[in-house]
Every structure is written in structure tokens, then in C-alpha cells.
Amino acid sequence: MQSGQRSFLAAVTLLGLLVSPTFVSAKNLVLGTSSPGGSYFLMGGGLSTAITRDIKGITLSTRTTAGSTTNMRMLSQENGGLDLGLANLGAVYNAVTATGKFKGKKPATNLRALMSLTISPIHFVSLAKDNIKLFSDLKGKRVSLAKAGSGTSANADLILRAAGVRSSVKAQFLGFSEAGNALRDGNIDAFAVASAVPVPVVSALAATRKIRLISLTQNELKTLMGKNPAFAPYTIKAKDYGDGVVNDAQSYGVPSTVMAQASVPEETIYKIVKYVYTEKTRKFMKTVYKSWNPKPGMSAFKNAGVKMHPGALRAYKELGLK
């Protein structure tokens, strides 16, 4: 065989390895996070750093996205650009049942759960001086619903519809940090962010401005609880943000999750899950995000009709966790 032919065959063989789903999934994983200013952005960055540093043979990189809904849309596609994704359980439920923002789509059958994280309540934030206390006060106001394709945007839309003001607000679709800056500078009247407490952008804003969290009425909350089995009432406490937040607020929360494609090898997910529950990882992730608190969440996933990844099940069996 001539040297040119040998080189060509070698190149083809290497290319086959690189595009092989098992090779890509086992060695070079991509995790979908969120826009800067959200907890997924921080948690995803921390996981990427720790896993790549400490698990031999696995490189985890992050991809900044709009958030939960986009992550589930990308993850549900065979070549969507993600191997793992952070998402609230409400968005996961919508993806596997073809409801909500996934209505009209085929149910996602290739999503598998790794773990549940902290509860992510939806915050609607305004400046205290504007005296916006209820969602009915947002009529005609400039409101950022977060980036289109995010879980926050989907939940914000539901809330404004439940309050009967969706058609009257002047909606904008800003990233979390961008929305915080816009509210601080007086360019919008309120913004939504759904993320684990304390939400970085809310903490940052509360350090320089007095802010108010908009509260749901009991009727609005009752309406929203019927929209998704993953929703649960949640009271956001002002004390979690210090003196900059002037009130507690009635909202609802959804568990954050780590999801993966079913095609990611069992051994790879097993190693990741076992590693996440080590004391070393817990301590490191607490420095990245102080509310870090992973749990198996099996009952919540089961109630939402979401399957666990076999690698995660194997890890939890060894860890004695349910």
C-alpha cells in the first residue's frame, strides 16, 4: 500500500473515532447552562472545572444557552449540541409529555435524569421605590421575561397570563445580568428570573438598590399549581438577600435537575454521579454556589414521568441513596 493511501485510511479511521457517539459522549461532554447571572451558569461552570480536573478521561465543557427550555430542546435532539443539560423539572416534564412550550412536538424519549438540585423559585424583581407589589400592578409596564427559550421565560409567561396582564405588559427578553442592569438604570420596570436562592443577579442588585419582589395572590397561585405537577408553592425570604430586599414574596418553585441524553455511556454517568457525591466535590461546589445540594430525586422524576439514567441508578445503589 502506498504511503498516501495509508495516510488516508489512518485519517478516515481517526475521523470515525471522533464522530462515534460513544467516543464523543465518553470523552468530551458538553453541558448546557444558562445566561450569565443565573445559578445554572455558576453551577455548570463549577461542575465543568471539577469533573474535567478530577475524573480521568472525561472533559466537560459548558455551553451558555437561554436556559431550561432551550437545554431540553437541544438535549432531546440526537445532534443538538449537548450531552447534558441543567433544567427545571417543569421544562423536563413539558419535553417528555410534549406540553407547554413543547406542545405540538414529539415527546422527548431520550432524556434521562442524573440528579435533582435545589428548588428554583421564580422571582419577579422591581425597585422598591416604584411600589409594584402585585402582578396586576405590572399592567402597561416594561418587563423582561428573560431570554426566549429559557425556563424563566416560560414560567414568567404563565404567571402574567394567570394575572391577566400578559397582553398589556411591554415585554422584553433580556439575559439575567442584562435585565438587572436595565432595572438598575431605569430602562425596565421589572424582570423575571427563576433560579435557586440566592440568585446572583438579585443579590448583586440588592447590594446597590432597595428592591421589591412581586408576590402572587392565592388565586393566582392556585391557578398556576394546576399547570404542571413539578410546581410547588414557595415563599422567597427577604433575609436570603440581606437588607436590600424589602419583602418576602409568595411564588412557586421547581426542582432544578441535571439531565443527560440516554446515549451517554452508563460508565461515564456512573463516574460523574459518584464523583458529585464525594466530600471533596461538595466542598468545592459550595464555594462556587452556596446553595449547592444535589439529591437523587427519584420520586419527583417518577411523578413527572422522567426516567433515570442507568449509570445514575447504579451509582445511587452503591451510595445507598434513593
Secondary structure, 3 states (H helix, E strand, C coil): CCHHHHHHHHHHHHHHHHHCHHHHHHHEEEEECCCCCCHHHHHHHHHHHHHHHHCCCCEEEEECCCCHHHHHHHHCCCCCCCCEEEEEHHHHHHHHHCCHHHCCCCCCCCEEEEEEEEEEEEEEEEEHHHCCCEHHHHCCCEEECCCCCCHHHHHHHHHHHHCCCCCCCEEECCCHHHHHHHHHCCCCCEEEEECCCCCHHHHHHHCCCCEEECECCHHHHHHHHCCCCCCEEEEECHHHHHHHECCCEEEEEEEEEEEEECCCCHHHHHHHHHHHCCHHHHHHHHHHCCCCCCECCHHHHHHCCCCECHHHHHHHHHHCCC
